[in-house]
Structure formats: structure tokens, C-alpha cells
Amino acid sequence: MKKRLVIFDLDGTLVDTIDDLALSANHALGTEGYPTHELARYRAMVGGGIRKLIERALPEQARCEASIERVRREMVAWYDHHDTVHSRPYPGISELLVDLAERGVAMAVASNKYNAATRRIVAHFFPDVAFVAVFGQRKNVKLKPDPMVVRHVLKAAKIGAGETLFVGDSVIDVETARAAGVESVAVSWGFCPRAELEAARPDHIVDHAQQIVRLV
């Protein structure tokens, strides 16, 4: 079936955000007196939202609710002013979005990043793209892989699941697409090792942004 809607994950899919996330987490950890990490280690910590990132980054003995919340607040306060310093769209992404728009394909973003940062980053890097919805983590909405956010996008777009692709870089994204009954596209350029993506059995794996055009 021809696809009329493409839903994108944000971090690791549209934008390489890992350095800004890592630096912000290290700032928060250091401020609260905890050990920091090499930036590359954060690639294995992202994927479940800021709170989950902090939980993974803290020493095991410090992973209590109070500590997680203190570090989370410090990280968000810093990240809100540093979320586009080192982040950049992946190669070919801007061209892909233009191409999809010219073909009349609707586009949306569904991320586990908190909503304010999700919307701010999308507006900063893709100001001319008319997304039908941009959803990050919101109150009373379960995080991916729960399909709730995809259902909200489908409702906003007024497009059916069978006419939709969900594009992401993680096993969580593949599981989200499956739970929502939409076709999944895993990208190999993000934060998740390709072997893990293959084990999740997405409908498609792509290595270059332009390959997505062939799937709509």
C-alpha cells in the first residue's frame, strides 16, 4: 500500500544529538558530585527519555528516586540552553524531508525526549518543514514502545496505520511500530548497533536517507 505518512524518531534518526546529551548529562552528574562518562558511552544509555538516561548514567548505588530527580532537573536546565550546540541533522535528512514534502507525503516526529526540547530542536533544524505533529514525552502519555504516541499522530494526520511508515534508529522504535500496526524502517546511522536492529526484525533497514523515499 502506498504510504501517505512518515513518522520519524528524533535522536539518532533525524538529528545526531549524542554530544549535547552527553555533555549535558556530564554537567549534571558533576554538579551533583557523581562520576562522569566518556561521551561515546552515552550511545548505549539513550533511548528511554532523559530520566532513563540519568538512571543509567548514575552509579548503581545512587539510583534512588531523589538522586535521579536532582540530576534530571540539573540536566534539563543545562540542556535547555545547549541542545543545538553540537547536534546536527544526519547527512541527507534535510533533502529527504524536502523530497517527501514535494511528493505530498505527510511527516511527523514522535520522540521519547521531553516535549519542549523535541519541539525546539525540530523547529531549529527544520523550520520550513510542515510536520503534521511533533510529539515528545508528554504528561499522561506512555513512552515508546507503547504505541500511544503513534496513535496520536495518526489521529492528528487523519491517516491510517496501513498508510504509514515509522522510521527510527532503535529496537524501541521497531517495537513501537509493531505495536501500532505500522510498517517499520530502521536506520543504520543512529545510536543502535546494526546487529541489534537486525535481531529486532524491522520491515526494512536503510543505510542512507534517500532509501526511505523508495518505501513510500
N, CA, C and O of each residue as an XYZ file, in Angstrom:
864
protein
N       0.835     -1.194      0.000
C       0.000      0.000      0.000
C       0.875      1.251      0.000
O       1.869      1.321      0.722
N       0.499      2.234     -0.812
C       1.241      3.483     -0.866
C       1.202      4.182      0.486
O       0.166      4.205      1.152
N       2.340      4.754      0.889
C       2.424      5.412      2.184
C       2.155      6.907      2.042
O       2.711      7.573      1.170
N       1.298      7.415      2.910
C       0.939      8.839      2.899
C       1.515      9.589      4.091
O       1.449     10.817      4.147
N       2.091      8.840      5.061
C       2.616      9.453      6.274
C       3.899      8.754      6.688
O       3.973      7.525      6.687
N       4.915      9.544      7.044
C       6.148      9.011      7.609
C       6.339      9.657      8.981
O       6.418     10.880      9.102
N       6.412      8.814     10.009
C       6.671      9.282     11.371
C       8.135      8.999     11.686
O       8.612      7.876     11.524
N       8.835     10.025     12.135
C      10.251      9.883     12.445
C      10.491      9.958     13.954
O       9.889     10.774     14.651
N      11.371      9.102     14.440
C      12.011      9.333     15.720
C      12.939     10.541     15.535
O      13.228     10.927     14.403
N      13.402     11.134     16.629
C      14.269     12.320     16.522
C      15.740     11.985     16.742
O      16.530     12.013     15.798
N      16.112     11.668     17.979
C      17.518     11.428     18.327
C      18.027     10.153     17.660
O      17.445      9.082     17.831
N      19.111     10.273     16.902
C      19.673      9.107     16.248
C      19.027      8.780     14.917
O      19.476      7.884     14.202
N      17.967      9.509     14.585
C      17.251      9.262     13.326
C      17.307     10.493     12.432
O      17.863     10.440     11.335
N      16.735     11.599     12.893
C      16.806     12.849     12.148
C      18.053     13.650     12.510
O      18.707     14.227     11.641
N      18.374     13.678     13.801
C      19.451     14.544     14.293
C      20.410     13.743     15.173
O      19.988     12.952     16.016
N      21.699     13.961     14.961
C      22.726     13.381     15.825
C      22.875     14.294     17.037
O      23.551     15.321     16.972
N      22.253     13.920     18.118
C      22.193     14.742     19.330
C      23.106     14.244     20.441
O      23.094     14.805     21.536
N      23.888     13.217     20.190
C      24.535     12.499     21.280
C      25.516     13.369     22.063
O      25.583     13.248     23.286
N      26.275     14.237     21.405
C      27.261     15.029     22.137
C      26.599     16.023     23.084
O      27.041     16.186     24.221
N      25.552     16.680     22.625
C      24.865     17.632     23.504
C      24.190     16.917     24.669
O      24.193     17.423     25.791
N      23.617     15.757     24.415
C      23.031     14.976     25.504
C      24.107     14.547     26.498
O      23.928     14.675     27.709
N      25.216     14.042     25.985
C      26.287     13.545     26.850
C      26.911     14.661     27.672
O      27.140     14.499     28.870
N      27.184     15.782     27.041
C      27.788     16.906     27.760
C      26.841     17.450     28.829
O      27.276     17.838     29.913
N      25.555     17.476     28.519
C      24.575     17.954     29.492
C      24.458     16.987     30.658
O      24.357     17.407     31.811
N      24.472     15.692     30.362
C      24.417     14.692     31.435
C      25.666     14.772     32.306
O      25.573     14.709     33.532
N      26.824     14.911     31.686
C      28.067     15.024     32.457
C      28.070     16.285     33.318
O      28.540     16.260     34.456
N      27.553     17.375     32.785
C      27.446     18.597     33.586
C      26.595     18.343     34.828
O      26.972     18.731     35.934
N      25.461     17.699     34.645
C      24.551     17.444     35.768
C      25.166     16.470     36.775
O      25.078     16.682     37.985
N      25.780     15.418     36.274
C      26.421     14.452     37.166
C      27.526     15.108     37.984
O      27.609     14.924     39.198
N      28.365     15.868     37.308
C      29.458     16.527     38.000
C      28.974     17.536     39.017
O      29.532     17.634     40.111
N      27.938     18.290     38.669
C      27.375     19.278     39.586
C      26.867     18.621     40.863
O      26.976     19.192     41.949
N      26.314     17.426     40.729
C      25.759     16.712     41.875
C      26.776     15.797     42.545
O      26.440     15.061     43.473
N      28.028     15.845     42.069
C      29.089     15.096     42.729
C      29.241     13.654     42.311
O      29.832     12.860     43.042
N      28.716     13.290     41.138
C      28.821     11.913     40.654
C      29.857     11.810     39.535
O      30.160     12.808     38.880
N      30.398     10.625     39.313
C      31.364     10.435     38.217
C      30.713     10.707     36.860
O      29.522     10.464     36.665
N      31.513     11.211     35.939
C      31.033     11.440     34.576
C      31.525     10.308     33.670
O      32.233      9.405     34.116
N      31.138     10.370     32.394
C      31.455      9.293     31.454
C      32.066      9.861     30.179
O      31.849     11.026     29.843
N      32.822      9.043     29.480
C      33.264      9.400     28.137
C      32.026      9.564     27.257
O      31.045      8.838     27.416
N      32.077     10.509     26.342
C      30.895     10.822     25.544
C      30.377      9.609     24.766
O      29.167      9.415     24.641
N      31.291      8.802     24.252
C      30.881      7.663     23.430
C      30.040      6.663     24.204
O      29.232      5.948     23.610
N      30.213      6.599     25.506
C      29.454      5.643     26.317
C      27.961      5.962     26.344
O      27.135      5.086     26.600
N      27.627      7.211     26.081
C      26.221      7.599     26.152
C      25.383      7.013     25.021
O      24.156      6.990     25.115
N      26.009      6.552     23.980
C      25.239      5.955     22.885
C      24.424      4.761     23.370
O      23.346      4.479     22.845
N      24.950      4.060     24.381
C      24.246      2.891     24.909
C      23.270      3.259     26.027
O      22.563      2.389     26.536
N      23.222      4.526     26.412
C      22.363      4.933     27.525
C      21.083      5.626     27.081
O      20.140      5.747     27.864
N      21.040      6.081     25.837
C      19.885      6.844     25.381
C      18.791      5.909     24.882
O      19.018      4.723     24.643
N      17.594      6.482     24.732
C      16.515      5.708     24.126
C      15.232      5.667     24.926
O      14.177      5.344     24.381
N      15.300      5.984     26.199
C      14.094      5.896     27.016
C      13.699      7.200     27.657
O      12.927      7.210     28.617
N      14.220      8.322     27.139
C      13.936      9.607     27.732
C      15.043     10.019     28.701
O      15.924      9.228     29.038
N      14.973     11.282     29.139
C      16.024     11.845     29.987
C      16.121     11.114     31.321
O      17.222     10.839     31.797
N      14.993     10.800     31.920
C      15.026     10.146     33.226
C      15.741      8.798     33.149
O      16.551      8.473     34.016
N      15.447      8.027     32.128
C      16.102      6.726     31.954
C      17.588      6.910     31.670
O      18.405      6.115     32.135
N      17.947      7.928     30.927
C      19.353      8.222     30.667
C      20.090      8.490     31.977
O      21.173      7.950     32.203
N      19.514      9.310     32.826
C      20.143      9.623     34.104
C      20.245      8.374     34.973
O      21.266      8.154     35.624
N      19.228      7.582     34.990
C      19.253      6.344     35.776
C      20.412      5.453     35.349
O      21.104      4.879     36.190
N      20.620      5.341     34.056
C      21.708      4.507     33.545
C      23.070      5.127     33.818
O      24.049      4.411     34.024
N      23.139      6.460     33.821
C      24.419      7.143     33.982
C      24.892      7.194     35.439
O      26.091      7.280     35.704
N      23.956      7.141     36.366
C      24.323      7.199     37.779
C      24.980      5.898     38.243
O      24.684      4.834     37.698
N      25.862      5.964     39.233
C      26.360      4.730     39.849
C      25.185      3.923     40.390
O      24.196      4.486     40.861
N      25.304      2.615     40.319
C      24.181      1.755     40.701
C      23.661      2.065     42.097
O      22.451      2.059     42.325
N      24.577      2.339     43.041
C      24.163      2.578     44.424
C      23.459      3.921     44.604
O      22.882      4.178     45.661
N      23.501      4.775     43.586
C      22.892      6.110     43.688
C      21.576      6.215     42.933
O      21.008      7.301     42.823
N      21.092      5.103     42.417
C      19.906      5.157     41.562
C      18.590      5.155     42.359
O      17.695      4.350     42.104
N      18.500      6.059     43.312
C      17.255      6.227     44.044
C      16.466      7.366     43.398
O      17.023      8.161     42.640
N      15.187      7.440     43.696
C      14.317      8.425     43.064
C      14.801      9.852     43.302
O      14.787     10.674     42.385
N      15.228     10.149     44.527
C      15.654     11.513     44.843
C      16.883     11.921     44.040
O      16.941     13.037     43.525
N      17.867     11.028     43.928
C      19.084     11.337     43.176
C      18.793     11.486     41.692
O      19.287     12.409     41.045
N      17.999     10.584     41.161
C      17.650     10.659     39.739
C      16.962     11.978     39.433
O      17.257     12.616     38.423
N      16.044     12.390     40.303
C      15.295     13.615     40.048
C      16.180     14.855     40.155
O      16.026     15.791     39.371
N      17.102     14.871     41.113
C      18.007     16.015     41.240
C      18.878     16.165     39.993
O      19.021     17.262     39.451
N      19.452     15.061     39.550
C      20.323     15.114     38.374
C      19.505     15.428     37.124
O      19.960     16.165     36.249
N      18.318     14.878     37.043
C      17.451     15.159     35.886
C      17.143     16.646     35.776
O      17.238     17.227     34.695
N      16.779     17.255     36.885
C      16.464     18.687     36.866
C      17.670     19.511     36.430
O      17.536     20.451     35.646
N      18.846     19.158     36.937
C      20.067     19.882     36.574
C      20.383     19.694     35.094
O      20.779     20.641     34.415
N      20.208     18.478     34.597
C      20.481     18.220     33.190
C      19.529     18.984     32.285
O      19.962     19.596     31.309
N      18.246     18.956     32.594
C      17.260     19.656     31.761
C      17.537     21.153     31.741
O      17.458     21.789     30.690
N      17.864     21.717     32.906
C      18.144     23.150     32.971
C      19.327     23.524     32.073
O      19.313     24.572     31.427
N      20.349     22.665     32.035
C      21.511     22.910     31.176
C      21.194     22.622     29.713
O      21.546     23.402     28.828
N      20.531     21.503     29.467
C      20.244     21.080     28.087
C      19.336     22.079     27.375
O      19.461     22.275     26.166
N      18.436     22.703     28.103
C      17.530     23.674     27.500
C      18.276     24.817     26.819
O      17.731     25.469     25.928
N      19.524     25.065     27.232
C      20.312     26.151     26.644
C      21.489     25.642     25.810
O      22.268     26.438     25.287
N      21.618     24.338     25.686
C      22.762     23.774     24.968
C      22.359     22.603     24.064
O      23.203     21.769     23.736
N      21.109     22.524     23.662
C      20.647     21.332     22.942
C      20.952     21.352     21.447
O      20.755     20.343     20.770
N      21.426     22.473     20.919
C      21.764     22.519     19.489
C      23.200     23.004     19.262
O      23.531     23.459     18.167
N      24.043     22.911     20.275
C      25.426     23.391     20.145
C      26.226     22.491     19.209
O      26.870     22.973     18.277
N      26.181     21.190     19.458
C      26.940     20.227     18.656
C      26.036     19.340     17.795
O      26.525     18.662     16.891
N      24.752     19.335     18.054
C      23.819     18.480     17.310
C      23.694     18.947     15.865
O      23.762     20.141     15.572
N      23.508     17.979     14.970
C      23.344     18.289     13.556
C      22.442     17.237     12.900
O      22.465     16.075     13.304
N      21.655     17.623     11.904
C      20.925     16.614     11.132
C      21.898     15.647     10.461
O      22.992     16.039     10.055
N      21.498     14.402     10.350
C      22.326     13.424      9.660
C      22.390     13.741      8.167
O      21.493     14.393      7.632
N      23.437     13.286      7.498
C      23.567     13.545      6.064
C      22.342     13.085      5.287
O      21.861     11.967      5.472
N      21.847     13.948      4.424
C      20.731     13.606      3.553
C      19.360     13.802      4.163
O      18.359     13.687      3.455
N      19.275     14.097      5.461
C      17.970     14.204      6.108
C      17.192     15.428      5.615
O      16.013     15.314      5.279
N      17.823     16.565      5.569
C      17.118     17.765      5.117
C      16.602     17.590      3.698
O      15.482     17.994      3.387
N      17.411     16.992      2.843
C      16.991     16.746      1.463
C      15.843     15.740      1.418
O      14.923     15.877      0.611
N      15.899     14.736      2.282
C      14.830     13.738      2.343
C      13.498     14.388      2.704
O      12.476     14.097      2.083
N      13.507     15.255      3.692
C      12.266     15.893      4.127
C      11.672     16.762      3.017
O      10.456     16.790      2.829
N      12.527     17.463      2.291
C      12.058     18.270      1.162
C      11.448     17.372      0.095
O      10.389     17.678     -0.451
N      12.115     16.269     -0.197
C      11.651     15.332     -1.217
C      10.286     14.752     -0.842
O       9.384     14.692     -1.677
N      10.136     14.328      0.403
C       8.858     13.770      0.844
C       7.740     14.811      0.751
O       6.627     14.508      0.319
N       8.052     16.036      1.162
C       7.045     17.097      1.099
C       6.618     17.359     -0.340
O       5.434     17.561     -0.610
N       7.568     17.357     -1.259
C       7.243     17.595     -2.668
C       6.388     16.481     -3.255
O       5.643     16.698     -4.211
N       6.498     15.288     -2.677
C       5.689     14.150     -3.128
C       4.324     14.110     -2.439
O       3.512     13.227     -2.714
N       4.079     15.053     -1.557
C       2.793     15.102     -0.872
C       2.674     14.155      0.298
O       1.567     13.865      0.751
N       3.809     13.663      0.800
C       3.809     12.751      1.942
C       3.810     13.565      3.237
O       4.660     14.435      3.425
N       2.862     13.283      4.124
C       2.824     13.948      5.422
C       3.946     13.407      6.304
O       4.352     12.254      6.163
N       4.447     14.250      7.221
C       5.542     13.853      8.098
C       5.245     14.274      9.533
O       4.564     15.271      9.777
N       5.770     13.494     10.479
C       5.593     13.788     11.894
C       6.813     13.313     12.653
O       7.622     12.548     12.129
N       6.944     13.770     13.899
C       8.031     13.351     14.787
C       7.416     12.804     16.063
O       6.505     13.403     16.634
N       7.928     11.651     16.506
C       7.489     11.031     17.760
C       8.724     10.597     18.527
O       9.407      9.653     18.127
N       9.014     11.277     19.624
C      10.260     11.067     20.368
C       9.974     10.801     21.833
O       8.937     11.206     22.357
N      10.906     10.113     22.494
C      10.846      9.949     23.946
C      11.544     11.093     24.681
O      11.504     11.144     25.911
N      12.180     12.006     23.955
C      12.754     13.205     24.567
C      11.612     14.078     25.078
O      10.534     14.097     24.483
N      11.838     14.800     26.174
C      10.754     15.625     26.711
C      10.267     16.624     25.662
O      11.031     17.087     24.815
N       8.996     16.936     25.742
C       8.288     17.597     24.652
C       8.893     18.950     24.272
O       9.038     19.250     23.087
N       9.246     19.764     25.261
C       9.759     21.095     24.959
C      11.038     21.028     24.126
O      11.191     21.774     23.159
N      11.955     20.135     24.502
C      13.200     20.006     23.755
C      12.960     19.414     22.372
O      13.585     19.831     21.397
N      12.066     18.453     22.288
C      11.740     17.860     20.985
C      11.260     18.933     20.012
O      11.747     19.024     18.885
N      10.318     19.732     20.449
C       9.751     20.758     19.581
C      10.791     21.834     19.245
O      10.835     22.330     18.119
N      11.612     22.185     20.212
C      12.624     23.214     19.993
C      13.670     22.758     18.985
O      14.050     23.530     18.104
N      14.137     21.528     19.096
C      15.163     21.008     18.190
C      14.612     20.868     16.773
O      15.281     21.219     15.801
N      13.404     20.358     16.665
C      12.785     20.228     15.341
C      12.615     21.595     14.695
O      12.915     21.761     13.513
N      12.134     22.579     15.459
C      11.942     23.922     14.903
C      13.269     24.561     14.514
O      13.338     25.309     13.539
N      14.333     24.266     15.281
C      15.642     24.856     14.992
C      16.242     24.313     13.700
O      16.738     25.080     12.875
N      16.199     23.002     13.522
C      16.873     22.402     12.379
C      15.987     22.277     11.139
O      16.497     22.204     10.021
N      14.680     22.251     11.326
C      13.776     22.046     10.183
C      12.654     23.082     10.190
O      11.478     22.718     10.199
N      13.004     24.369     10.186
C      11.987     25.413     10.335
C      10.986     25.481      9.187
O       9.880     25.993      9.359
N      11.363     24.974      8.032
C      10.494     25.086      6.860
C       9.688     23.819      6.578
O       8.966     23.747      5.583
N       9.811     22.822      7.454
C       9.072     21.566      7.252
C       7.751     21.633      8.006
O       7.728     21.878      9.212
N       6.660     21.414      7.295
C       5.321     21.497      7.889
C       4.916     20.127      8.441
O       4.078     19.442      7.854
N       5.509     19.733      9.564
C       5.139     18.467     10.193
C       3.677     18.532     10.658
O       3.221     19.557     11.165
N       2.964     17.434     10.478
C       1.568     17.411     10.929
C       1.479     17.269     12.441
O       0.457     17.614     13.034
N       2.542     16.763     13.076
C       2.601     16.649     14.530
C       4.047     16.499     14.949
O       4.841     15.862     14.257
N       4.389     17.091     16.090
C       5.712     16.919     16.706
C       5.457     16.627     18.173
O       5.101     17.519     18.943
N       5.645     15.359     18.558
C       5.348     14.930     19.919
C       6.607     14.389     20.591
O       7.275     13.500     20.063
N       6.920     14.940     21.760
C       7.909     14.359     22.638
C       7.208     13.738     23.829
O       6.008     13.467     23.789
N       7.968     13.517     24.887
C       7.381     12.962     26.106
C       6.398     13.976     26.690
O       6.748     15.131     26.932
N       5.155     13.522     26.912
C       4.113     14.394     27.447
C       3.448     13.735     28.650
O       3.446     12.511     28.786
N       2.895     14.555     29.501
C       2.225     14.068     30.693
C       1.068     13.152     30.311
O       0.285     13.458     29.413
N       0.978     12.043     30.998
C      -0.109     11.066     30.824
C      -0.062     10.345     29.482
O      -1.049      9.726     29.082
N       1.065     10.415     28.783
C       1.245      9.660     27.545
C       2.432      8.732     27.753
O       3.537      9.191     28.043
N       2.213      7.437     27.608
C       3.275      6.472     27.842
C       4.376      6.616     26.787
O       4.115      6.957     25.633
N       5.595      6.351     27.213
C       6.728      6.413     26.302
C       6.720      5.240     25.335
O       6.154      4.185     25.624
N       7.360      5.436     24.175
C       7.625      4.296     23.300
C       8.420      3.255     24.085
O       9.270      3.629     24.893
N       8.176      1.980     23.876
C       7.483      1.342     22.759
C       5.962      1.252     22.867
O       5.329      0.632     22.012
N       5.358      1.853     23.895
C       3.903      1.922     23.889
C       3.457      2.660     22.627
O       4.069      3.669     22.276
N       2.422      2.201     21.935
C       2.031      2.799     20.654
C       1.181      4.059     20.772
O       0.732      4.593     19.757
N       0.951      4.545     21.990
C       0.033      5.664     22.175
C       0.419      6.882     21.344
O      -0.444      7.510     20.731
N       1.703      7.222     21.318
C       2.124      8.412     20.586
C       1.872      8.254     19.090
O       1.504      9.220     18.420
N       2.064      7.054     18.563
C       1.792      6.822     17.140
C       0.303      6.991     16.857
O      -0.079      7.569     15.840
N      -0.520      6.497     17.741
C      -1.966      6.657     17.558
C      -2.371      8.127     17.594
O      -3.279      8.540     16.873
N      -1.704      8.912     18.429
C      -1.983     10.343     18.457
C      -1.581     11.004     17.140
O      -2.283     11.885     16.643
N      -0.456     10.579     16.580
C      -0.026     11.126     15.290
C      -1.016     10.750     14.196
O      -1.399     11.597     13.388
N      -1.433      9.494     14.162
C      -2.381      9.045     13.136
C      -3.679      9.843     13.214
O      -4.261     10.203     12.191
N      -4.122     10.113     14.433
C      -5.345     10.894     14.616
C      -5.152     12.322     14.126
O      -6.032     12.882     13.472
N      -3.992     12.917     14.446
C      -3.724     14.285     14.012
C      -3.621     14.373     12.494
O      -4.068     15.350     11.893
N      -3.035     13.360     11.880
C      -2.837     13.363     10.432
C      -4.069     12.884      9.672
O      -4.202     13.141      8.475
N      -4.965     12.192     10.361
C      -6.151     11.596      9.734
C      -5.738     10.625      8.630
O      -6.294     10.620      7.532
N      -4.746      9.810      8.962
C      -4.210      8.817      8.032
C      -4.138      7.484      8.754
O      -3.826      7.440      9.944
N      -4.419      6.404      8.053
C      -4.473      5.091      8.671
C      -3.112      4.451      8.874
O      -2.129      4.830      8.237
N      -3.071      3.481      9.766
C      -1.831      2.775     10.074
C      -1.243      2.086      8.848
O      -0.023      2.036      8.693
N      -2.090      1.561      7.987
C      -1.611      0.863      6.800
C      -0.961      1.768      5.774
O      -0.304      1.291      4.850
N      -1.138      3.061      5.929
C      -0.561      4.032      5.001
C       0.631      4.763      5.622
O       1.017      5.838      5.162
N       1.206      4.176      6.664
C       2.201      4.880      7.474
C       3.498      4.083      7.619
O       3.480      2.861      7.770
N       4.620      4.801      7.570
C       5.925      4.253      7.927
C       6.366      4.884      9.244
O       6.142      6.072      9.477
N       6.998      4.079     10.106
C       7.634      4.615     11.313
C       9.126      4.389     11.169
O       9.577      3.252     11.029
N       9.899      5.481     11.203
C      11.334      5.434     10.960
C      12.078      5.746     12.256
O      11.860      6.799     12.856
N      12.954      4.843     12.690
C      13.713      5.074     13.912
C      15.031      4.329     13.900
O      15.301      3.531     13.003
N      15.847      4.598     14.904
C      17.193      4.016     14.941
C      17.350      2.966     16.014
O      18.458      2.470     16.223
N      16.266      2.603     16.713
C      16.429      1.725     17.875
C      15.449      0.564     17.861
O      14.464      0.561     17.124
N      15.746     -0.416     18.693
C      14.826     -1.541     18.889
C      13.493     -1.030     19.436
O      12.433     -1.544     19.080
N      13.553     -0.022     20.297
C      12.316      0.575     20.826
C      11.439      1.073     19.695
O      10.221      0.902     19.739
N      12.032      1.682     18.687
C      11.240      2.197     17.566
C      10.617      1.072     16.758
O       9.468      1.180     16.330
N      11.352      0.007     16.549
C      10.808     -1.148     15.839
C       9.626     -1.736     16.608
O       8.595     -2.069     16.023
N       9.788     -1.859     17.916
C       8.724     -2.401     18.750
C       7.507     -1.472     18.775
O       6.367     -1.934     18.824
N       7.757     -0.169     18.740
C       6.662      0.801     18.704
C       5.847      0.651     17.436
O       4.617      0.613     17.475
N       6.539      0.565     16.310
C       5.851      0.399     15.027
C       5.032     -0.877     15.018
O       3.887     -0.881     14.567
N       5.607     -1.952     15.509
C       4.907     -3.234     15.528
C       3.650     -3.149     16.398
O       2.585     -3.635     16.017
N       3.790     -2.529     17.565
C       2.651     -2.415     18.473
C       1.546     -1.550     17.891
O       0.369     -1.759     18.186
N       1.922     -0.575     17.060
C       0.942      0.330     16.469
C       0.374     -0.184     15.161
O      -0.567      0.397     14.619
N       0.938     -1.267     14.648
C       0.447     -1.823     13.399
C       0.875     -1.050     12.172
O       0.186     -1.059     11.152
N       2.042     -0.362     12.271
C       2.560      0.367     11.116
C       3.862     -0.266     10.655
O       4.513     -0.992     11.406
N       4.231      0.013      9.422
C       5.442     -0.563      8.841
C       6.671      0.106      9.444
O       6.708      1.328      9.590
N       7.679     -0.695      9.795
C       8.859     -0.152     10.481
C      10.046     -0.037      9.536
O      10.283     -0.899      8.689
N      10.787      1.063      9.710
C      12.027      1.288      8.972
C      13.107      1.608      9.996
O      13.012      2.612     10.702
N      14.127      0.769     10.084
C      15.246      1.012     10.990
C      16.393      1.635     10.206
O      16.755      1.158      9.131
N      16.964      2.715     10.759
C      18.096      3.362     10.105
C      19.389      2.908     10.776
O      19.454      2.782     11.999
N      20.406      2.667      9.973
C      21.649      2.103     10.498
C      22.627      3.158     10.987
O      23.663      2.818     11.559
N      22.312      4.449     10.770
C      23.280      5.504     11.106
C      23.115      6.045     12.530
O      23.845      6.955     12.923
N      22.198      5.518     13.290
C      21.915      6.072     14.606
C      22.729      5.478     15.733
O      23.889      5.110     15.547
N      22.115      5.385     16.915
C      22.828      5.011     18.133
C      22.850      3.506     18.392
O      23.624      3.039     19.228
N      22.028      2.753     17.702
C      21.899      1.318     17.975
C      22.754      0.505     17.002
O      22.720      0.768     15.800
N      23.516     -0.471     17.488
C      24.294     -1.324     16.583
C      23.392     -2.051     15.586
O      22.274     -2.447     15.917
N      23.889     -2.217     14.378
C      23.078     -2.830     13.328
C      22.634     -4.239     13.705
O      21.519     -4.644     13.374
N      23.488     -4.986     14.388
C      23.123     -6.356     14.767
C      21.881     -6.373     15.651
O      21.040     -7.261     15.520
N      21.762     -5.404     16.543
C      20.582     -5.325     17.400
C      19.341     -4.972     16.592
O      18.253     -5.489     16.847
N      19.513     -4.091     15.621
C      18.391     -3.753     14.751
C      17.933     -4.968     13.957
O      16.735     -5.232     13.854
N      18.875     -5.699     13.402
C      18.524     -6.891     12.621
C      17.800     -7.917     13.482
O      16.856     -8.563     13.025
N      18.243     -8.066     14.730
C      17.602     -9.029     15.633
C      16.170     -8.633     15.955
O      15.341     -9.491     16.258
N      15.872     -7.337     15.892
C      14.517     -6.856     16.166
C      13.569     -7.088     14.995
O      12.353     -6.963     15.142
N      14.125     -7.425     13.829
C      13.353     -7.771     12.632
C      12.397     -6.667     12.185
O      11.186     -6.877     12.117
N      12.947     -5.491     11.880
C      12.099     -4.444     11.292
C      11.682     -4.841      9.886
O      12.248     -5.763      9.299
N      10.703     -4.152      9.356
C      10.277     -4.441      7.982
C      11.347     -4.039      6.976
O      11.489     -4.663      5.924
N      12.094     -2.999      7.304
C      13.166     -2.520      6.423
C      14.323     -2.003      7.269
O      14.117     -1.513      8.380
N      15.538     -2.112      6.741
C      16.698     -1.426      7.288
C      17.320     -0.613      6.158
O      17.552     -1.132      5.066
N      17.589      0.667      6.427
C      18.180      1.522      5.394
C      19.501      2.090      5.894
O      19.693      2.318      7.088
N      20.401      2.309      4.948
C      21.726      2.838      5.268
C      21.909      4.285      4.828
O      22.867      4.942      5.236
N      20.991      4.787      3.991
C      21.066      6.144      3.501
C      19.672      6.755      3.514
O      18.685      6.066      3.257
N      19.593      8.034      3.811
C      18.295      8.692      3.970
C      17.430      8.559      2.732
O      16.221      8.351      2.840
N      18.036      8.677      1.544
C      17.246      8.680      0.320
C      16.557      7.348      0.052
O      15.600      7.284     -0.719
N      17.046      6.280      0.691
C      16.394      4.984      0.516
C      14.958      4.995      1.050
O      14.127      4.196      0.619
N      14.675      5.884      1.972
C      13.324      5.949      2.547
C      12.313      6.380      1.494
O      11.158      5.954      1.533
N      12.735      7.220      0.555
C      11.825      7.681     -0.491
C      11.263      6.511     -1.280
O      10.108      6.547     -1.705
N      12.067      5.472     -1.480
C      11.632      4.321     -2.262
C      10.573      3.489     -1.557
O       9.931      2.645     -2.181
N      10.386      3.720     -0.265
C       9.459      2.914      0.509
C       8.074      3.530      0.625
O       7.146      2.885      1.113
N       7.928      4.780      0.179
C       6.628      5.437      0.307
C       5.776      5.208     -0.939
O       4.645      5.689     -1.011
